Amino acid sequence: MATHEHHSPGHHAHERGGPVTWRTAAQATAHCLTGCAIGEVLGMVIGTALGLHDLATIALAVALAFVFGYALTMRGVLRAGLPFRSALKVALAADTVSILVMEIIDNGIMLVVPGAMAAGLTSALFWGALAFALLVAFLLTTPINKWMIGRGKGHAVVHQYHH
């Protein structure tokens, strides 16, 4: 596995572990959160619009969060020239833990905020709770990503494919 050094601030090769800045961890978490948020919001909107039960809505949101999270990572590594199967393996290694932690946190918050799941798409409660849930998920997942990147795991496996 060849190491690719990054010369922009906050980006260093972490394929083999080592010191990781909070900025690098936050960037990796923000990247992951983007895919999660797209899938999460889309799942919540579809489930709420269709009047699905809370658990069905959450299952849809979680499934879409993984799909969009992996898709965003794969887009970059496919562009770097990896074949589809290899790109999928990189995405699974890079994002699974991060997406899983985010989904547990943000869906847990949506379930415990009174009335959030039943509030409806035109409600400030629904959107406020979802925004708050995603923010908390970001804040709690960043230290986990920092720890994983420092050990050459998680988002560190993607760094060698960034240009």
DASUL-V961868 format. One record per pair of residues at least 24 apart in sequence whose C-alpha atoms are under 7 Angstrom apart, sorted by the first residue. I is the first residue (numbers start at 1). J is the second residue. D is the distance in Angstrom with one decimal. If there is no record, write none. Layout:
i = (I,I)
j = (J,J)
d = (D,D)
This chain:
i = (3,4,13,13,14,14,14,14,15,15,15,16,16,17,17,17,17,18,18,19,20,20,20,22,25,25,25,26,28,29,29,29,29,32,32,32,32,33,35,35,35,35,36,36,36,36,36,37,38,38,39,39,39,40,40,45,48,54,58,62,66,70,77,80,90,90,93,94,94,94,94,94,95,95,98,98,101,102,102,105,106,106,106,109)
j = (160,160,159,160,149,150,152,156,152,156,157,151,152,149,150,151,152,150,151,150,146,149,150,146,142,145,146,142,155,138,141,142,145,69,95,98,99,138,65,68,69,72,65,66,68,69,99,65,65,68,64,65,68,64,65,121,120,117,107,103,99,95,161,161,157,158,154,154,155,156,157,158,154,155,141,145,141,137,141,137,133,134,137,133)
d = (6.0,4.9,6.2,6.9,6.3,6.5,5.4,5.2,4.5,5.3,5.8,6.7,4.8,6.4,4.5,4.1,4.1,4.9,6.5,5.7,6.4,6.9,5.5,6.7,5.7,5.7,4.7,5.6,6.2,6.5,6.8,5.6,6.7,5.9,6.8,7.0,6.8,6.8,6.1,4.7,3.8,6.3,4.2,6.6,6.5,5.4,6.6,6.7,6.7,6.7,4.3,3.8,5.7,6.5,5.2,6.7,6.4,6.6,6.8,6.3,6.6,6.8,5.8,5.9,6.6,6.6,5.9,4.0,4.4,6.9,5.9,6.5,6.0,6.5,6.5,6.8,6.6,4.9,6.5,5.5,4.4,5.6,5.7,5.6)
